[in-house]
Amino acid sequence: MTVSIFVFSLIGAMALGMPIAYSLLVCGVSLMAYLASNGTLQAFDTQILAQRFVDGADNFPLLAVPFFLLAGEFMNAGGLSKRIVNLGIAWVGHFRGGLGYVAVMAAIIMASLSGSAIADTAAIAAIVIPMMRAAGYNVGRSAGLVAAGGIIAPVIPPSIAFILFGVAGNVSITKLFLAGIVPGILMGVAIGIAWWIVAKKENVKPTPKLPLAKRLQITADSTFAMFLPVIIIGGMKAGVFTPTEAAVVAAVYAFLVGMFIYRELKWNQLYGLFLAAGKTTAVVMFLVSAAMVSAWLITVANIPTEVVAMLEPFMDNKIMLMLVMMVLIVVVGTALDLAPTVLILTPVLMPVVLKAGIDPVYFGVLFIMNNAIGLITPPVGTVLNVVAGVARISLDESFKGVLPFLFAELIVLFLLVFIPELVTVPLQWWMR
């Protein structure tokens, strides 16, 4: 009964057009009312709801969210993103389908700088898609490639999605960051191979090959932008700072480089950049707070135990259990955005993961990768909508274009299900 109330109150509120955060609060209120009526809770107490709501955002690791968002704003305004794209053009732009490889290369590098799929996709799409359109590439396919590259951002550190999962599931964010490096690179390799296959149909003349001196000059110009992921990952691996402190370092570094080295970031832009990061942070934090209310009531209602019982037949086979959970997440991800899915499903699935003896860090990487893929699947497909808007094409056209790359990333996801060592072995090396 409690599972039914949880599901139908949440879906019902969303069906009425309520934002996800408010739907989660309605779900929490419904669960509390039911638990109070059957005696599980002593009474329906709005003060407890308010306290849980406040406690949801009162979490030190969540401080990383506004700083990583701010770092992304500084990168785009300060010229770091543009130089990363120029670096890709300099070295791979002259190959057949070269601008596609530029998009993939830029996506991987940008993912290691920001952590926001939407921000990374918008930045790359605004630069690369007009160039691909002018060169004669199929625009829908180009937009699909950029969208598929953009969802690498939640997997490669620094990742806002890993922060949310780590907080909701009580999992080490540092380990999640380090464990996401190889899977994120594999996603990039997979869509690069898919592009190599589909680019054979593109009858486009490659961009001229730049002289070596010019390529070295562009590389030198991008050095400060490329140094940021080295600072973040190297600092965490060496134990110099935590992921939260890394977010502050990233924001300060992006500000200093954009303002005083590249000199494209202006003082009069700062208010707008802080405001944009603040608005996005407010949305995320409100969502986290609302989700924590539901998460607490999910625990009180013993819903995880009921879910464990439903999945009991698969408990002895970790691979089959992971396959069932991945399929479930794929389905949910088509209807919900990344953050709500993470915050809703994490408290439900983590007890299952722990009881089955699955490494929670390994599960977290696949969980976030799966949710990231949901960003390019309709009807929600936030990243797909962003790239369609930037490219000025219909959502249907962008979805057709993304299909080869979507399948490539799904292959990587299920490859990791069958070969967990692709995640766990590199993590052990990083943690030495």
Secondary structure, DSSP 8 states (H G I E B T S, - for coil): -HHHHHHHHHHHHHHTT--HHHHHHHHHHHHHHHHHHTTSSSS--HHHHHHHHHHHH--GGGGHHHHHHHHHHHHHHHTHHHHHHHHHHHHHTTSTTHHHHHHHHHHHHHHTT---HHHHHHHHHHHHHHHHHHHT--HHHHHHHHHHHHTTTTTSSS-HHHHHHHHHHT--HHHHHHHTHHHHHHHHHHHHHHHHHHGGG----------HHHHHHHHHHTHHHHHHHHHHHHHHHTTSS-HHHHHHHHHHHHHHIIIIIS----GGGHHHHHHHHHHHHHHHHHHHHHHHHHHHHHHHTTHHHHHHHHTGGGTT-HHHHHHHHHHHHHHHHTTS-HHHHHHHHHHHHHHHHHHHT--HHHHHHHHHHHHHHGGGSTTT-HHHHHHHHHHT--HHHHHHHHHHHHHHHHHHHHHHHH-THHHHHHHHHHT-
